[in-house]
Amino acid sequence: MSINSELNLLNQKIVYDFTKFTTTDYIRHLSCVIWFKGCNFRCQYCYNDDIVFCKEGNYSINEILVFLESRIGMLDAVVLSGGEATLYDLTAICKKIKEFGFKIKLDTNGTNLKLIKKLITNKLIDYMAIDFKSPKYKYKNIAGVNKYDDFIKTIKYLINTDFDFELRSTINSSLLDEDDINSMINTISNLDYKNTYYLQNFIQTETNIGNISKHRDINKEKINNKKLSIQWRN
């Protein structure tokens, strides 16, 4: 990326919003969260439809950097989330954040392997949380796009490079049942994923992209917890 391109990106209003302080989005770190506008997925359970369909953000990266500079010594990390943060070349953004001494966590759907490799190679991110949407046979229906193979390539890369990351799935029983979850566990276990697999209960909100309603409780006794460490959130 040229210097002019970097400056242009830093000045664009690509940030929908930012959370100034959180203790839950990057475990064991005091963080802020940058919510990037736009997404290349249309997940049925997604309730951040305002972020996904946003045409112009409310903040530029430079505005966020001013805030971050004022939090040196108070925060220790920054979470890049969305929407989908990897719609943008995060290289210059991460470099600026690293200059302030913050760790960086990336929340992503894991489909932009080229950028992920670039960020890891240049030591510009410290941790990743990747959304595992569904088994392959349901992926397009739930995520709205056919990007399953791209996701798998990224997981293989991260495991082979021994990069620190977690996999998580949002569970709504109208979309995923116990058999689907076990299929996903088998998939990542066969890839030699050894970290905790987080299962996040669907949160009912006024709107979501798929217009789905509250689900029944998943029978946790039917979930195969012998292959992986499973932890439920929410």
C-alpha positions in Angstrom: 0.0 0.0 0.0 1.4 3.4 -1.0 1.8 6.3 1.5 -1.0 8.2 -0.2 -3.3 5.1 0.0 -2.5 4.7 3.7 -3.3 8.3 4.4 -6.5 8.1 2.4 -7.7 5.0 4.3 -6.9 6.6 7.7 -9.0 9.6 6.8 -12.0 7.7 5.5 -15.0 7.3 7.7 -14.9 3.5 7.8 -15.7 3.1 11.5 -19.3 2.7 12.4 -18.7 3.1 16.1 -16.2 2.3 18.9 -16.5 1.0 22.4 -14.2 3.0 24.6 -13.8 0.3 27.3 -14.4 -3.4 27.7 -13.1 -6.2 29.8 -15.0 -9.0 27.9 -14.0 -8.7 24.2 -10.3 -9.6 24.7 -10.1 -11.8 27.8 -7.5 -10.7 30.4 -7.1 -7.3 28.6 -8.5 -3.9 29.1 -9.6 -3.0 25.6 -11.5 -0.8 23.3 -13.4 -2.1 20.2 -13.4 -0.6 16.7 -16.5 -1.5 14.8 -15.8 -1.4 11.1 -18.7 -0.8 8.7 -19.8 -3.3 6.1 -19.6 -7.0 5.8 -19.2 -9.6 3.0 -21.5 -12.0 4.8 -25.3 -11.9 5.5 -25.6 -14.2 8.4 -29.2 -14.9 9.3 -28.7 -14.5 13.1 -26.8 -11.2 12.8 -28.4 -8.4 14.7 -25.7 -5.9 13.7 -27.6 -5.2 10.5 -27.1 -1.4 11.0 -23.3 -2.0 10.8 -23.5 -4.5 7.9 -25.6 -2.2 5.7 -24.0 1.1 6.7 -22.8 3.1 3.7 -20.7 5.6 5.6 -19.2 5.4 9.0 -19.3 7.9 11.8 -15.5 8.1 12.5 -12.3 8.0 10.6 -9.3 5.9 11.8 -7.4 9.1 12.6 -10.2 10.1 14.9 -9.9 6.8 16.7 -6.1 7.1 16.9 -6.5 10.4 18.7 -8.7 8.7 21.3 -6.2 5.7 21.6 -3.3 8.0 22.2 -5.2 9.5 25.1 -5.6 6.0 26.6 -2.0 4.9 26.6 -1.3 3.5 30.0 -5.0 2.9 30.7 -5.9 0.4 28.0 -3.6 -2.3 26.9 -5.4 -3.7 23.8 -7.5 -2.9 20.8 -10.1 -5.2 19.2 -10.8 -4.8 15.5 -14.3 -6.0 14.8 -17.4 -5.2 12.7 -19.1 -5.9 10.3 -16.0 -7.4 8.9 -12.7 -5.6 9.6 -10.8 -7.5 6.9 -12.8 -5.7 4.1 -10.1 -3.1 4.6 -6.3 -3.3 4.4 -5.6 -3.1 8.1 -1.8 -2.9 7.7 -1.4 0.8 8.2 -4.1 0.9 10.9 -2.4 -1.9 12.9 1.0 -0.2 12.6 -0.3 3.0 14.1 -2.0 1.1 16.9 1.2 -0.9 17.6 3.2 2.4 17.8 1.1 3.2 20.9 2.1 -0.1 22.4 -1.3 -1.8 22.3 -1.9 -5.5 21.6 -4.4 -6.2 18.8 -7.2 -8.8 18.6 -8.9 -9.4 15.3 -12.5 -10.6 15.1 -13.2 -12.0 11.7 -15.1 -14.5 9.6 -11.7 -15.8 8.5 -12.1 -15.5 4.7 -9.4 -13.0 3.8 -6.4 -15.3 4.2 -4.1 -13.0 2.2 -4.5 -10.1 4.6 -4.4 -12.4 7.7 -1.1 -13.8 6.5 0.3 -10.3 5.9 -0.7 -9.2 9.4 0.7 -12.2 11.1 3.9 -12.2 9.1 4.5 -8.6 10.1 3.6 -9.2 13.7 0.7 -6.7 13.6 -1.9 -8.8 15.4 -1.6 -10.9 18.6 -4.8 -12.9 18.7 -7.8 -13.8 16.5 -11.4 -14.9 17.1 -12.9 -16.5 14.1 -16.6 -17.2 13.6 -17.4 -20.8 12.5 -20.8 -20.3 10.9 -22.0 -23.8 10.3 -21.1 -27.1 8.7 -20.3 -27.0 5.0 -23.8 -28.3 4.0 -25.5 -25.3 5.7 -22.9 -22.6 5.2 -24.3 -20.7 2.3 -27.8 -20.8 3.8 -26.7 -19.4 7.2 -23.9 -17.1 6.1 -25.4 -15.9 2.8 -22.3 -16.7 0.9 -20.3 -19.8 -0.2 -17.0 -19.1 1.6 -16.6 -22.3 3.6 -13.5 -23.5 1.8 -11.8 -20.1 2.4 -12.6 -20.3 6.1 -11.1 -23.8 6.3 -7.9 -22.7 4.5 -7.4 -20.0 7.1 -7.9 -22.4 10.0 -5.3 -24.8 8.5 -2.9 -21.9 8.1 -3.3 -20.7 11.7 -2.9 -24.2 13.1 0.2 -24.8 11.0 1.8 -21.5 12.0 0.8 -22.0 15.7 -0.9 -18.7 15.9 -3.0 -18.0 19.0 -6.7 -18.0 18.0 -10.1 -19.2 19.1 -13.1 -20.5 17.2 -16.6 -19.6 18.1 -20.1 -20.3 16.8 -23.4 -18.5 17.4 -26.1 -21.1 18.1 -29.8 -20.7 17.1 -31.6 -24.0 17.0 -33.7 -23.0 14.0 -30.4 -22.8 12.1 -28.1 -25.3 13.9 -29.1 -28.4 15.9 -27.1 -30.8 18.0 -26.1 -32.9 15.0 -24.8 -29.8 13.2 -22.8 -28.7 16.2 -21.2 -32.2 16.5 -20.4 -32.1 12.8 -18.5 -28.8 13.3 -16.7 -30.2 16.3 -15.6 -33.2 14.3 -14.4 -30.9 11.5 -12.1 -28.7 13.6 -11.0 -31.7 15.7 -9.8 -33.4 12.5 -7.9 -30.3 11.6 -6.1 -30.7 14.9 -7.7 -27.6 16.5 -6.8 -27.9 20.3 -8.0 -24.6 21.8 -11.4 -24.0 23.4 -14.4 -24.0 21.1 -16.9 -21.3 22.2 -20.6 -21.8 21.6 -22.5 -18.6 21.9 -26.2 -18.6 22.5 -28.2 -16.6 20.0 -29.3 -13.3 21.5 -32.9 -12.3 20.7 -33.1 -8.6 19.5 -35.7 -6.5 17.8 -34.1 -7.1 14.4 -31.8 -9.6 12.7 -30.9 -10.2 9.1 -32.8 -13.5 8.8 -35.8 -12.3 10.8 -35.5 -15.3 13.0 -37.2 -15.7 16.4 -36.0 -17.0 19.7 -34.9 -20.6 19.7 -35.3 -23.6 21.9 -32.5 -24.6 24.2 -29.8 -26.9 22.8 -29.5 -30.2 24.6 -26.0 -29.9 25.9 -25.8 -33.5 26.8 -26.0 -34.4 23.1 -22.9 -32.2 22.3 -19.7 -34.2 21.9 -17.3 -32.6 24.5 -14.8 -35.4 24.4 -12.9 -34.2 21.4 -12.5 -30.6 22.4 -12.8 -28.2 25.3 -16.3 -26.7 24.9 -17.4 -23.5 26.6 -20.8 -21.9 26.4 -21.1 -18.1 26.4 -24.1 -15.9 27.0 
